[in-house]
């Protein structure tokens, strides 16, 4: 239990590094007061342009990859639950990104941070999710739809490869891994609930389109 708490708290500390908010402040703008009102990659892209979007994505991506790599090294001797601890760490990062205490718990939606989770867990899931995202956004220009499909694919992939024993998780940890993966995916969908409503009504903003 202490290992789980440590990884969750360790990840949360990294998640508090709000790349979008910091980059916005450097450019004399608070992203939370513009566009969609969150400090994530998509809003940075819409408000400040492609360069800002790329920088924010890389920052939020790395803030998941780095602590997950550290945890992989520190707990290298715990192969029976290593992937579970990595997932706890990534979940902590996403929580810190979405709900930073020093910003009134108002952050982003955690998709760039989740991309770091995909890379940290399984290259196969990463590749599948990348294809799904690129194709979805390329065809529909809905970043939100691509993001929702990505976290859904992540959950399916985690269950599939986990059930095959690829993550070396025994029964006590495997179902906990599934539950945590479902929590990660569920929270991402919940954070996109307003986007889902707009998608259903055909009023969602498309990538590259000017907001009315």
Secondary structure, DSSP 8 states (H G I E B T S, - for coil): -HHHHHHHHHHHHHHT--HHHHHHHHTT--GGGSTTS--SHHHHHHHH-HHHHHHHHHHHHHHHHHHHHHHHHHTTT-TTTHHHHHHHHHHHHHHHHHS-GGGTT----SHHHHHHHHHHH-HHHHHHHHHHHHHHHHHH--HHHHHHHHHHHHHHHHHHHHHTTTT---HHHHHHHHHHHHHHHHHHHHHTHHHHHHHHHT----TT----
